[in-house]
Amino acid sequence: MQHDLMTSSFMGLRDKLHHIAMRYLHSDEEAQDAVQDTWLKLSEKGDPETTQEAKRKLIAVLRNHCIDLLRKRRTIPIDTINSSDVPQFCMETEDIERLEKLLQQQLTPLQRQIFNLVTHEGCDYEHIAKQLSMSVEAVRMNMSRTRKKISETYKKLNQ
């Protein structure tokens, strides 16, 4: 009798479900397929307790299925992308070094030293604090200010 509840709910809502699917998909064939897929998905699941529960499940599953179909439309398989169509970004090593020098000109000598120790030598803040006779918090503060200045300078360059 529970199966009859799901079947009767589906049959009663079939036109409404098709209308909902049409609003999402804008294609009669896809809408019909979505309604059928919804029925198949729910027929495999547990039976609902009430007619209202069956209706809610039917509408929710249909809506989610339509959204999944729309997402699949937007994705493009990576095999179909021509690599010549994708813009390439290449920077020569000399360009990178010149940009880094330009960015570092805005820094104080202490900030430059901390930045180089962190980024180029991979030192942690505790090691730098011991080496420069500073507190770890002072090293963090200087590195934070350094990143901020570099970010601001970089933004100005890209305007």
N, C-alpha and C positions, 0 to 999 in steps of 0.2 A: 504494500500500500504506500510506503514511503517513496518508492520509485514512481508511482502514479502521481504523487504530489509534485515531484520535480518535472515530470513530463507535462502535467497539466499546467504548471506555472510557465514552462517554456512555451507551450503552445499558445497560451494566453498572451504572452509577451512578445511573441515572434515578430510581429509587425513593428512594435516599439523598439525592439532590439535592432532590427534592420534599419530603422530610422536613425537611431543613435550611431550605428556603424557608418551610415552614409554621411553623417555630419562630420565624422572624423576622416574618413577615407575618400570621399567624393567619387566613389566608383561602385556601381551596383554589384558587379561580380565580386570585388574584394569584400564588400559589405556582407554579401551572402556567405562567402567563405568564412568570414570572421564570426558570423552567427553560428555556423555549423561547428567551427573550431571551439567556440564557447560551449556549445552543447556537449561536444566530445570530452572536453576537459572536465566539465562538471559531472558528467555521467561516470567518470572514473573515481571521483572523490566521494566522500561520505554523503549520505542523504540528509537533506535539511529536516529540521523539526517542524517548521511552519511554512506556510505559503509566503509570508513576508520574507523570511530568511532565504527562501529559494529565489525570490525576485531580486533581493539585494545581491546575492551571489552571482546571479546571471548578469546583472548590469555591471557589477564590479569587474568580473572576469572579462566581459566584452570590452569594457573601457580599457583595461590594461592590455588586452590583446591588440586593440587598435593602436594604442600608443607604441607598443613594441613594433608593429608593422611600420609606423611612421618613422621610428628611429632607424629601422633597417633601410628605409629609402634614402636617408641622409648619408649613410656610411658608404664609402667607396672602397672596394677591395684594394689592398696595397699593390697587388699584381697589376692592376689596370692603370696605375699612375705612371706616366712617362717621366723619367728622372730629368729630362731636359726642360720640363715645364715647371719644375720646382726651383725657386730662386736659391742660388747658392751664396753663402756668405763666407768669403775667404779674407783673412787678414794675414799679411806677411808678419814674420817674427819681428822685423824692424818696426813695422807699424804698431805692433802691440807694445814694444819697448818704448817707442816715442810717446804713445798715449799714456803709458804708465808714468813716465817721467813728467809729462805735462800735468797729470793728476797729482803727483807727489809734490810738485812745486808749491802747492797751496798748503802744505803741511809744515808743522814745526819740525825741527831736527829730532826731537824726542818722539813725536808721532811717526815720523818716517822710520826711525829705528825700530819702534815697536811693530809697525806695519810690516817691515821687512822680516823681522824675526818670526812673526806669526805666519805670514803668507809664503815667504820664500824658504825659510828654514824649518817651518813646521813646529816651532817651539810652543809649549803651552804657557798659559798666563803665570803659573806658579814659577816656572823656570825663569821667565823674563823678569818677574818681580825680584827674585833672588839676584839675578845678574845685574839689574839696574838699581838695586837697593830701594825698591818701592814696595808698596802694598799691592796685593792682587787686585783690590778694588780700583786703585789708581791706574793700573795697567788696563783693566777693563774699560774704565772711563775714557782713557786716551784712545783706545782702540775704537770705542763707540764714536767718539768725536771724529776720528780719522775716517771711519766708514761714511759718516754723515758728510764730511767735507768732500770726499771723493765722489759720493753720489751727487751732491749739488754741482760739482764741477763737471761731471759727466753729463748731467742733464743740460747744463749750459752749452756744452759742446754739441749736443744733438739737436739743439733748437734751430 
